[in-house]
Each structure stands twice: as C-alpha cells, then as structure tokens.
C-alpha cells in the first residue's frame, strides 16, 4: 500500500497526503483491493506506515523498472554514440538549505538570492 502511496505522491504532487491517500484508496476499492470498512488512513497513520516501509522496497522497485525503453537497435534512440533522452517537466520542492543545495544543486540566480537573503537575516 505504501509503495503505491509513494508513487501516487509523485503523480499528485500538488495534493496533500490525505487527499492523495483518499484518491488511492478509492482507486484500490474500485479494483477490489481495498475494503470500504477499512476506512482512509490518517496523516499520522500514513507517517507511521511510511517509516515502517523504509527505503529498501522503493530501491528494489526502481531497480526492476528503471531500464531505458530503447536499445541499440531502436531507430532514433541514439545520435551517434549518445542516447537521446528527455525528462518531462517534473519538479520537486525541497527545503532552501545548504544540505539541499549540496545534494541537488541550485541554479545561479537562486544561489545569489539565497546568499543575499542569508546575509540580511544574519544566517
């Protein structure tokens, strides 16, 4: 259930946890995989289940499905020796912190604004 929830969070990135879990449980109920009398998990229940899940199942899922759909024989998939790729406009909000900047990087204008804001606030 929590693996489905994590995937649903990516699909409904603008929705809150409770709204996403409602959409997910309604969908699973429609498929016959969620009994109506179970009810919808609360935010606290979601957090506890997510902690129990850990990262191992998500790493395994990624390892099983994250293969390029094209191989060397796929027409138009390569330009010379380089694989052609595209990333559809997905973005994720992360905290404006030094740790986030180190992990994910920041565009030059954002770094400049963050430094100015940090100096003004005395950080």
Residue pairs with C-beta under 8 A, 6 or more apart in sequence:
1 24
1 28
1 49
2 49
2 50
2 52
2 53
2 57
3 53
3 57
3 58
3 61
4 24
4 28
5 20
5 21
5 24
5 46
5 49
5 50
6 50
6 53
6 58
8 20
8 21
8 23
8 24
9 17
9 20
10 90
12 19
12 20
12 23
13 90
13 92
15 23
17 43
17 46
18 40
18 42
18 43
18 46
21 40
21 41
21 46
22 40
25 34
25 38
25 40
25 41
28 34
29 35
29 36
41 49
68 77
68 83
70 77
70 78
70 83
71 77
72 78
76 84
77 83
77 84
78 84
94 100
94 103
94 104
96 114
101 111
101 114
106 114
